Amino acid sequence: MSVDRSGNSTTVQFSAANAAARSDVSGAALASTNTWTAVVDSKGTTDENDDTMTISSSSVSASAGLGA
């Protein structure tokens, strides 16, 4: 998890990775990385009503057969 502040914006980013063997397919592996990013822009004011929040996510996964 990381938190960065630049100007009026605060960015919070969380990334996680995992890998697991699939029991239904012999010798296979599955790996994925997921990232969530939330950006809050205060517009440089103390008024909470003009703040904006943007949330995005991405996911990358790959699987490979091992052995044969």
N, C-alpha and C positions, 0 to 999 in steps of 0.2 A: 504494500500500500504506500502511495506517495501523495503528498499534498504540496502544491506549489501555488504561490501567489505572485501575480504579475499585474501591475496596474490595478484596475477595478475587478479583476477576475481571480477567483480561487478555483483551482482544479484539483479534484480528488480522483486518483486512479488506483484501481485494484486489479491485480492479475493473479491468476492461479493456474497451475498446471497439474495434470494427473495422468497416470498411466495404469492400465489394468489389463490383465489377461482375460480373454473371453473363454469361458469354459465350454461353450458349444462348438467352437472351432479350434481344433488342435493346433497349438503352436502359433497362435495369432496374438498380436498386441495392438492396443488402441491407445493413442496419446492425444491429448487435447490441451489447448491453452485458451483461456477465456479472459477477456479484459473488459472492465466496466469503467467508464469515465464520466464524471459529473462536473460540469463547469457552472459556477454561479457568478453572474456579472451584476455588481451592485450599482452600475451606471454612475458611480462616483457620488451618489447621494446617500443621505441617511434614511430616505423613504423606502420602506420595504416593498411598497406596492409597485415600484418600477423595476425591481430586480427580475432577472431572467435566469432560468436554469435549463441547461441542455444536458441530456443523458444519452450516452451512446454505448454500444457494446460491440464486441467482435469476438469471433470464435474461429480457431484454426484447429483442425483435427486431421490425423493421418493414421492409417492402419497398415500393417504389413504382416504378411504370412512368414512365419519362421519355420524352417525345416520342411521336409516333405516326405 
